[in-house]
Amino acid sequence: MALERARRTLGDDRALAALGADDRACLRRAYEQLLGELAGRDLGPARALHGEPHGGNLPLTAQGPRWIDFESACEGPLEWDLAFLDEDAVCAFASVDEDLLALLRGLNSARVATWCWLGARFPQMRWHAEHHLRLVRERYADR
């Protein structure tokens, strides 16, 4: 599972050498706390999910928008896919567990920050790494 792979990567100081020690520690603390909170929750019924439904995975074609990049497809709560979307898109769904959505958004940012720091030598990856690390710091640094 992607969450476990990211957790293992967080434990590898050499793999995340581009990330400072304080930021690695912050990201690790947040990740462990978020996983702990997730473990204690009722996630409701599992459903088929895209796994990473963001605009980069929804190109416009001559036939209209088409989902691509299903390597992260999985089963889980709807809120996991919604964690990738903005509030306007989330409002289109009924019965969203807002607390679970907030938790999964934080976990997703920690996961994305971890993966993007692996490729931080590339400018676009560096931007995403810094952006998601900033989100994690803002939400979880003081916990």
N, CA and C atoms as an extended XYZ file, in Angstrom:
429
Properties=species:S:1:pos:R:3:atomname:S:1:resname:S:1:resid:I:1 pbc="F F F"
N         0.839       -1.183        0.000 N   MET     1
C         0.000        0.000        0.000 CA  MET     1
C         0.882        1.244        0.000 C   MET     1
N         0.404        2.290       -0.644 N   ALA     2
C         1.175        3.530       -0.801 CA  ALA     2
C         1.505        4.170        0.539 C   ALA     2
N         0.601        4.077        1.495 N   LEU     3
C         0.861        4.683        2.802 CA  LEU     3
C         2.011        3.990        3.515 C   LEU     3
N         2.073        2.686        3.422 N   GLU     4
C         3.163        1.947        4.067 CA  GLU     4
C         4.490        2.193        3.356 C   GLU     4
N         4.479        2.263        2.037 N   ARG     5
C         5.720        2.568        1.299 CA  ARG     5
C         6.250        3.947        1.680 C   ARG     5
N         5.363        4.915        1.818 N   ALA     6
C         5.788        6.259        2.222 CA  ALA     6
C         6.337        6.227        3.650 C   ALA     6
N         5.726        5.449        4.523 N   ARG     7
C         6.210        5.329        5.902 CA  ARG     7
C         7.635        4.761        5.925 C   ARG     7
N         7.866        3.727        5.126 N   ARG     8
C         9.220        3.155        5.063 CA  ARG     8
C        10.217        4.170        4.510 C   ARG     8
N         9.818        4.905        3.504 N   THR     9
C        10.694        5.915        2.919 CA  THR     9
C        11.027        6.993        3.938 C   THR     9
N        10.064        7.380        4.751 N   LEU    10
C        10.314        8.384        5.788 CA  LEU    10
C        11.383        7.934        6.775 C   LEU    10
N        11.546        6.651        6.948 N   GLY    11
C        12.557        6.132        7.855 CA  GLY    11
C        13.952        6.083        7.258 C   GLY    11
N        14.099        6.427        6.002 N   ASP    12
C        15.374        6.327        5.294 CA  ASP    12
C        15.996        7.714        5.128 C   ASP    12
N        16.901        8.081        6.047 N   ASP    13
C        17.534        9.403        6.003 CA  ASP    13
C        18.295        9.645        4.706 C   ASP    13
N        18.906        8.615        4.165 N   ARG    14
C        19.662        8.790        2.911 CA  ARG    14
C        18.735        9.097        1.740 C   ARG    14
N        17.601        8.432        1.681 N   ALA    15
C        16.662        8.672        0.585 CA  ALA    15
C        16.106       10.091        0.642 C   ALA    15
N        15.954       10.617        1.840 N   LEU    16
C        15.398       11.951        2.019 CA  LEU    16
C        16.462       12.967        2.426 C   LEU    16
N        17.668       12.781        1.908 N   ALA    17
C        18.781       13.664        2.261 CA  ALA    17
C        18.517       15.117        1.880 C   ALA    17
N        17.693       15.370        0.877 N   ALA    18
C        17.382       16.740        0.457 CA  ALA    18
C        16.510       17.464        1.486 C   ALA    18
N        15.920       16.721        2.388 N   LEU    19
C        15.033       17.281        3.406 CA  LEU    19
C        15.812       17.406        4.711 C   LEU    19
N        15.807       18.590        5.306 N   GLY    20
C        16.535       18.819        6.544 CA  GLY    20
C        16.055       17.934        7.684 C   GLY    20
N        16.920       17.709        8.657 N   ALA    21
C        16.611       16.810        9.777 CA  ALA    21
C        15.369       17.252       10.548 C   ALA    21
N        15.214       18.548       10.801 N   ASP    22
C        14.037       19.024       11.537 CA  ASP    22
C        12.759       18.780       10.748 C   ASP    22
N        12.827       19.009        9.445 N   ASP    23
C        11.645       18.779        8.611 CA  ASP    23
C        11.330       17.289        8.494 C   ASP    23
N        12.368       16.451        8.422 N   ARG    24
C        12.132       14.995        8.409 CA  ARG    24
C        11.437       14.576        9.697 C   ARG    24
N        11.907       15.094       10.823 N   ALA    25
C        11.320       14.736       12.119 CA  ALA    25
C         9.868       15.211       12.197 C   ALA    25
N         9.591       16.409       11.718 N   CYS    26
C         8.224       16.931       11.714 CA  CYS    26
C         7.326       16.058       10.850 C   CYS    26
N         7.798       15.712        9.674 N   LEU    27
C         7.016       14.889        8.753 CA  LEU    27
C         6.775       13.503        9.342 C   LEU    27
N         7.785       12.932        9.976 N   ARG    28
C         7.624       11.620       10.608 CA  ARG    28
C         6.600       11.664       11.733 C   ARG    28
N         6.696       12.680       12.589 N   ARG    29
C         5.736       12.804       13.712 CA  ARG    29
C         4.312       12.930       13.192 C   ARG    29
N         4.137       13.804       12.206 N   ALA    30
C         2.794       14.008       11.653 CA  ALA    30
C         2.277       12.720       11.027 C   ALA    30
N         3.123       12.038       10.270 N   TYR    31
C         2.700       10.818        9.581 CA  TYR    31
C         2.264        9.759       10.587 C   TYR    31
N         3.063        9.554       11.620 N   GLU    32
C         2.722        8.548       12.631 CA  GLU    32
C         1.455        8.928       13.380 C   GLU    32
N         1.304       10.199       13.710 N   GLN    33
C         0.101       10.636       14.410 CA  GLN    33
C        -1.128       10.437       13.542 C   GLN    33
N        -1.031       10.815       12.276 N   LEU    34
C        -2.167       10.682       11.366 CA  LEU    34
C        -2.532        9.220       11.144 C   LEU    34
N        -1.528        8.363       10.977 N   LEU    35
C        -1.822        6.933       10.822 CA  LEU    35
C        -2.473        6.374       12.076 C   LEU    35
N        -2.021        6.829       13.241 N   GLY    36
C        -2.628        6.399       14.498 CA  GLY    36
C        -4.082        6.828       14.602 C   GLY    36
N        -4.368        8.055       14.207 N   GLU    37
C        -5.750        8.536       14.220 CA  GLU    37
C        -6.605        7.748       13.233 C   GLU    37
N        -6.039        7.442       12.091 N   LEU    38
C        -6.778        6.694       11.072 CA  LEU    38
C        -7.099        5.277       11.551 C   LEU    38
N        -6.156        4.657       12.253 N   ALA    39
C        -6.342        3.284       12.724 CA  ALA    39
C        -7.513        3.170       13.685 C   ALA    39
N        -7.812        4.232       14.397 N   GLY    40
C        -8.889        4.190       15.379 CA  GLY    40
C       -10.251        4.603       14.840 C   GLY    40
N       -10.377        4.771       13.549 N   ARG    41
C       -11.628        5.272       12.963 CA  ARG    41
C       -12.406        4.198       12.224 C   ARG    41
N       -13.711        4.372       12.236 N   ASP    42
C       -14.574        3.575       11.380 CA  ASP    42
C       -14.596        4.279       10.037 C   ASP    42
N       -14.096        3.628        9.003 N   LEU    43
C       -13.988        4.242        7.683 CA  LEU    43
C       -15.225        4.030        6.831 C   LEU    43
N       -16.209        3.322        7.363 N   GLY    44
C       -17.424        3.075        6.597 CA  GLY    44
C       -17.163        2.074        5.486 C   GLY    44
N       -18.103        1.979        4.562 N   PRO    45
C       -17.961        0.984        3.489 CA  PRO    45
C       -16.839        1.348        2.523 C   PRO    45
N       -16.093        0.332        2.116 N   ALA    46
C       -15.028        0.541        1.121 CA  ALA    46
C       -15.662        0.594       -0.258 C   ALA    46
N       -15.086        1.400       -1.112 N   ARG    47
C       -15.543        1.501       -2.495 CA  ARG    47
C       -14.337        1.622       -3.400 C   ARG    47
N       -14.549        1.388       -4.666 N   ALA    48
C       -13.470        1.526       -5.642 CA  ALA    48
C       -13.082        3.004       -5.736 C   ALA    48
N       -11.772        3.258       -5.700 N   LEU    49
C       -11.252        4.626       -5.754 CA  LEU    49
C       -10.198        4.749       -6.849 C   LEU    49
N       -10.076        5.934       -7.392 N   HIS    50
C        -9.004        6.211       -8.351 CA  HIS    50
C        -7.666        6.166       -7.625 C   HIS    50
N        -7.598        6.785       -6.465 N   GLY    51
C        -6.386        6.779       -5.660 CA  GLY    51
C        -5.591        8.072       -5.743 C   GLY    51
N        -5.648        8.773       -6.859 N   GLU    52
C        -4.984       10.074       -7.019 CA  GLU    52
C        -5.737       10.921       -8.048 C   GLU    52
N        -6.985       11.274       -7.749 N   PRO    53
C        -7.794       11.999       -8.732 CA  PRO    53
C        -7.531       13.508       -8.720 C   PRO    53
N        -6.461       13.929       -9.329 N   HIS    54
C        -6.170       15.363       -9.442 CA  HIS    54
C        -6.174       15.747      -10.921 C   HIS    54
N        -6.121       17.031      -11.179 N   GLY    55
C        -6.228       17.541      -12.537 CA  GLY    55
C        -5.212       16.980      -13.508 C   GLY    55
N        -4.030       16.641      -13.026 N   GLY    56
C        -3.008       16.055      -13.894 CA  GLY    56
C        -3.384       14.667      -14.391 C   GLY    56
N        -4.320       14.033      -13.707 N   ASN    57
C        -4.780       12.699      -14.104 CA  ASN    57
C        -6.127       12.736      -14.813 C   ASN    57
N        -6.527       13.919      -15.246 N   LEU    58
C        -7.802       14.077      -15.951 CA  LEU    58
C        -7.602       14.967      -17.189 C   LEU    58
N        -6.900       14.460      -18.183 N   PRO    59
C        -6.678       15.283      -19.382 CA  PRO    59
C        -7.956       15.402      -20.214 C   PRO    59
N        -8.024       16.487      -20.945 N   LEU    60
C        -9.125       16.677      -21.888 CA  LEU    60
C        -8.733       16.022      -23.203 C   LEU    60
N        -9.633       15.210      -23.734 N   THR    61
C        -9.403       14.546      -25.016 CA  THR    61
C       -10.485       15.009      -25.985 C   THR    61
N       -10.380       14.584      -27.226 N   ALA    62
C       -11.412       14.920      -28.216 CA  ALA    62
C       -12.775       14.378      -27.788 C   ALA    62
N       -12.785       13.321      -26.981 N   GLN    63
C       -14.035       12.727      -26.499 CA  GLN    63
C       -14.456       13.298      -25.137 C   GLN    63
N       -13.734       14.262      -24.617 N   GLY    64
C       -14.032       14.850      -23.314 CA  GLY    64
C       -12.973       14.446      -22.292 C   GLY    64
N       -13.178       14.805      -21.027 N   PRO    65
C       -12.193       14.453      -20.002 CA  PRO    65
C       -12.122       12.938      -19.807 C   PRO    65
N       -10.911       12.428      -19.565 N   ARG    66
C       -10.693       10.986      -19.358 CA  ARG    66
C        -9.711       10.782      -18.198 C   ARG    66
N       -10.110        9.940      -17.260 N   TRP    67
C        -9.203        9.591      -16.166 CA  TRP    67
C        -8.070        8.713      -16.693 C   TRP    67
N        -6.869        8.989      -16.222 N   ILE    68
C        -5.689        8.182      -16.533 CA  ILE    68
C        -4.953        7.877      -15.233 C   ILE    68
N        -3.877        7.123      -15.326 N   ASP    69
C        -2.963        6.861      -14.215 CA  ASP    69
C        -3.674        6.161      -13.059 C   ASP    69
N        -3.982        4.898      -13.294 N   PHE    70
C        -4.705        4.113      -12.300 CA  PHE    70
C        -3.782        3.277      -11.413 C   PHE    70
N        -2.490        3.594      -11.376 N   GLU    71
C        -1.566        2.780      -10.571 CA  GLU    71
C        -1.862        2.860       -9.071 C   GLU    71
N        -2.583        3.893       -8.645 N   SER    72
C        -2.926        4.027       -7.226 CA  SER    72
C        -4.364        3.618       -6.934 C   SER    72
N        -5.039        3.022       -7.924 N   ALA    73
C        -6.420        2.584       -7.706 CA  ALA    73
C        -6.459        1.637       -6.511 C   ALA    73
N        -7.504        1.780       -5.714 N   CYS    74
C        -7.599        0.991       -4.484 CA  CYS    74
C        -9.054        0.974       -4.023 C   CYS    74
N        -9.268        0.394       -2.871 N   GLU    75
C       -10.561        0.448       -2.210 CA  GLU    75
C       -10.392        1.215       -0.915 C   GLU    75
N       -11.426        1.944       -0.551 N   GLY    76
C       -11.372        2.688        0.696 CA  GLY    76
C       -12.544        3.634        0.804 C   GLY    76
N       -12.471        4.547        1.761 N   PRO    77
C       -13.564        5.506        1.923 CA  PRO    77
C       -13.512        6.573        0.827 C   PRO    77
N       -14.663        7.047        0.433 N   LEU    78
C       -14.756        8.102       -0.576 CA  LEU    78
C       -13.869        9.295       -0.224 C   LEU    78
N       -13.758        9.581        1.049 N   GLU    79
C       -12.988       10.748        1.491 CA  GLU    79
C       -11.530       10.693        1.057 C   GLU    79
N       -10.982        9.483        0.799 N   TRP    80
C        -9.597        9.404        0.317 CA  TRP    80
C        -9.481       10.080       -1.044 C   TRP    80
N       -10.367        9.767       -1.973 N   ASP    81
C       -10.321       10.434       -3.275 CA  ASP    81
C       -10.660       11.915       -3.136 C   ASP    81
N       -11.603       12.252       -2.271 N   LEU    82
C       -11.981       13.653       -2.090 CA  LEU    82
C       -10.841       14.480       -1.498 C   LEU    82
N        -9.916       13.832       -0.789 N   ALA    83
C        -8.788       14.546       -0.190 CA  ALA    83
C        -7.907       15.217       -1.242 C   ALA    83
N        -7.993       14.782       -2.476 N   PHE    84
C        -7.195       15.355       -3.561 CA  PHE    84
C        -7.875       16.556       -4.215 C   PHE    84
N        -9.154       16.760       -3.906 N   LEU    85
C        -9.965       17.747       -4.616 CA  LEU    85
C       -10.197       18.999       -3.782 C   LEU    85
N       -10.539       20.103       -4.465 N   ASP    86
C       -10.829       21.334       -3.746 CA  ASP    86
C       -12.251       21.308       -3.186 C   ASP    86
N       -12.554       22.310       -2.376 N   GLU    87
C       -13.851       22.341       -1.690 CA  GLU    87
C       -15.028       22.396       -2.659 C   GLU    87
N       -14.869       23.072       -3.794 N   ASP    88
C       -15.968       23.139       -4.768 CA  ASP    88
C       -16.347       21.750       -5.255 C   ASP    88
N       -15.368       20.924       -5.492 N   ALA    89
C       -15.647       19.559       -5.953 CA  ALA    89
C       -16.239       18.716       -4.825 C   ALA    89
N       -15.738       18.873       -3.619 N   VAL    90
C       -16.232       18.089       -2.478 CA  VAL    90
C       -17.702       18.389       -2.211 C   VAL    90
N       -18.099       19.627       -2.428 N   CYS    91
C       -19.498       20.013       -2.181 CA  CYS    91
C       -20.479       19.249       -3.059 C   CYS    91
N       -20.020       18.663       -4.131 N   ALA    92
C       -20.904       17.907       -5.025 CA  ALA    92
C       -21.274       16.544       -4.450 C   ALA    92
N       -20.651       16.148       -3.363 N   PHE    93
C       -20.889       14.828       -2.774 CA  PHE    93
C       -21.672       14.970       -1.471 C   PHE    93
N       -22.662       14.128       -1.310 N   ALA    94
C       -23.459       14.124       -0.082 CA  ALA    94
C       -22.791       13.230        0.958 C   ALA    94
N       -23.100       13.477        2.205 N   SER    95
C       -22.676       12.615        3.317 CA  SER    95
C       -21.168       12.449        3.422 C   SER    95
N       -20.431       13.527        3.292 N   VAL    96
C       -18.977       13.480        3.455 CA  VAL    96
C       -18.661       13.605        4.943 C   VAL    96
N       -17.808       12.727        5.443 N   ASP    97
C       -17.341       12.805        6.824 CA  ASP    97
C       -16.221       13.853        6.847 C   ASP    97
N       -16.547       15.068        7.282 N   GLU    98
C       -15.602       16.186        7.222 CA  GLU    98
C       -14.362       15.946        8.090 C   GLU    98
N       -14.535       15.304        9.239 N   ASP    99
C       -13.380       15.015       10.097 CA  ASP    99
C       -12.442       14.015        9.421 C   ASP    99
N       -13.024       12.978        8.826 N   LEU   100
C       -12.206       11.998        8.109 CA  LEU   100
C       -11.531       12.653        6.910 C   LEU   100
N       -12.242       13.504        6.205 N   LEU   101
C       -11.659       14.203        5.059 CA  LEU   101
C       -10.461       15.042        5.489 C   LEU   101
N       -10.583       15.772        6.583 N   ALA   102
C        -9.466       16.587        7.077 CA  ALA   102
C        -8.271       15.701        7.434 C   ALA   102
N        -8.526       14.593        8.100 N   LEU   103
C        -7.467       13.654        8.459 CA  LEU   103
C        -6.772       13.118        7.217 C   LEU   103
N        -7.558       12.709        6.219 N   LEU   104
C        -6.979       12.136        5.003 CA  LEU   104
C        -6.266       13.192        4.156 C   LEU   104
N        -6.721       14.424        4.196 N   ARG   105
C        -5.986       15.496        3.506 CA  ARG   105
C        -4.603       15.666        4.125 C   ARG   105
N        -4.553       15.656        5.442 N   GLY   106
C        -3.259       15.766        6.108 CA  GLY   106
C        -2.355       14.596        5.790 C   GLY   106
N        -2.907       13.399        5.829 N   LEU   107
C        -2.132       12.197        5.520 CA  LEU   107
C        -1.665       12.214        4.069 C   LEU   107
N        -2.536       12.640        3.171 N   ASN   108
C        -2.153       12.727        1.769 CA  ASN   108
C        -1.023       13.741        1.576 C   ASN   108
N        -1.090       14.887        2.244 N   SER   109
C        -0.007       15.867        2.119 CA  SER   109
C         1.311       15.308        2.650 C   SER   109
N         1.247       14.572        3.756 N   ALA   110
C         2.468       13.958        4.286 CA  ALA   110
C         3.030       12.925        3.313 C   ALA   110
N         2.150       12.152        2.695 N   ARG   111
C         2.570       11.138        1.718 CA  ARG   111
C         3.168       11.798        0.478 C   ARG   111
N         2.488       12.814       -0.047 N   VAL   112
C         2.976       13.504       -1.243 CA  VAL   112
C         4.305       14.209       -0.957 C   VAL   112
N         4.411       14.859        0.191 N   ALA   113
C         5.673       15.515        0.543 CA  ALA   113
C         6.810       14.500        0.559 C   ALA   113
N         6.552       13.334        1.138 N   THR   114
C         7.588       12.292        1.196 CA  THR   114
C         8.044       11.903       -0.194 C   THR   114
N         7.107       11.583       -1.085 N   TRP   115
C         7.481       11.155       -2.442 CA  TRP   115
C         8.161       12.267       -3.216 C   TRP   115
N         7.683       13.479       -3.063 N   CYS   116
C         8.258       14.575       -3.845 CA  CYS   116
C         9.661       14.950       -3.367 C   CYS   116
N         9.960       14.763       -2.072 N   TRP   117
C        11.322       15.036       -1.617 CA  TRP   117
C        12.314       14.047       -2.219 C   TRP   117
N        11.844       12.868       -2.591 N   LEU   118
C        12.738       11.930       -3.279 CA  LEU   118
C        13.214       12.488       -4.614 C   LEU   118
N        12.366       13.261       -5.276 N   GLY   119
C        12.700       13.834       -6.582 CA  GLY   119
C        12.893       15.329       -6.525 C   GLY   119
N        13.317       15.851       -5.375 N   ALA   120
C        13.389       17.297       -5.166 CA  ALA   120
C        14.407       17.999       -6.066 C   ALA   120
N        15.245       17.253       -6.768 N   ARG   121
C        16.212       17.899       -7.671 CA  ARG   121
C        15.517       18.449       -8.917 C   ARG   121
N        14.286       18.017       -9.168 N   PHE   122
C        13.507       18.524      -10.292 CA  PHE   122
C        12.620       19.668       -9.792 C   PHE   122
N        12.638       20.815      -10.471 N   PRO   123
C        11.919       21.991       -9.962 CA  PRO   123
C        10.434       21.760       -9.649 C   PRO   123
N         9.704       21.071      -10.505 N   GLN   124
C         8.286       20.862      -10.240 CA  GLN   124
C         8.085       19.963       -9.018 C   GLN   124
N         8.922       18.945       -8.884 N   MET   125
C         8.825       18.068       -7.716 CA  MET   125
C         9.196       18.841       -6.452 C   MET   125
N        10.195       19.692       -6.553 N   ARG   126
C        10.622       20.488       -5.401 CA  ARG   126
C         9.476       21.390       -4.942 C   ARG   126
N         8.775       21.997       -5.906 N   TRP   127
C         7.660       22.868       -5.554 CA  TRP   127
C         6.606       22.084       -4.782 C   TRP   127
N         6.225       20.919       -5.286 N   HIS   128
C         5.211       20.095       -4.615 CA  HIS   128
C         5.716       19.620       -3.251 C   HIS   128
N         6.986       19.259       -3.163 N   ALA   129
C         7.561       18.822       -1.892 CA  ALA   129
C         7.452       19.933       -0.849 C   ALA   129
N         7.840       21.131       -1.233 N   GLU   130
C         7.793       22.264       -0.300 CA  GLU   130
C         6.353       22.633        0.049 C   GLU   130
N         5.480       22.635       -0.948 N   HIS   131
C         4.077       22.973       -0.720 CA  HIS   131
C         3.431       22.011        0.284 C   HIS   131
N         3.581       20.720        0.073 N   HIS   132
C         2.934       19.749        0.962 CA  HIS   132
C         3.610       19.697        2.325 C   HIS   132
N         4.903       19.903        2.387 N   LEU   133
C         5.571       19.978        3.685 CA  LEU   133
C         5.058       21.187        4.464 C   LEU   133
N         4.861       22.305        3.787 N   ARG   134
C         4.326       23.496        4.438 CA  ARG   134
C         2.920       23.210        5.001 C   ARG   134
N         2.083       22.510        4.229 N   LEU   135
C         0.747       22.150        4.726 CA  LEU   135
C         0.841       21.277        5.975 C   LEU   135
N         1.742       20.319        5.955 N   VAL   136
C         1.912       19.438        7.120 CA  VAL   136
C         2.405       20.237        8.307 C   VAL   136
N         3.404       21.092        8.097 N   ARG   137
C         3.924       21.911        9.185 CA  ARG   137
C         2.823       22.783        9.800 C   ARG   137
N         2.026       23.423        8.940 N   GLU   138
C         0.972       24.314        9.422 CA  GLU   138
C        -0.061       23.571       10.251 C   GLU   138
N        -0.381       22.354        9.896 N   ARG   139
C        -1.448       21.621       10.567 CA  ARG   139
C        -0.969       20.763       11.734 C   ARG   139
N         0.269       20.265       11.669 N   TYR   140
C         0.660       19.220       12.618 CA  TYR   140
C         1.968       19.456       13.364 C   TYR   140
N         2.664       20.542       13.105 N   ALA   141
C         3.974       20.748       13.735 CA  ALA   141
C         3.866       20.893       15.242 C   ALA   141
N         2.793       21.471       15.727 N   ASP   142
C         2.687       21.752       17.166 CA  ASP   142
C         2.003       20.647       17.943 C   ASP   142
N         1.625       19.562       17.302 N   ARG   143
C         0.915       18.485       17.998 CA  ARG   143
C         1.852       17.596       18.751 C   ARG   143
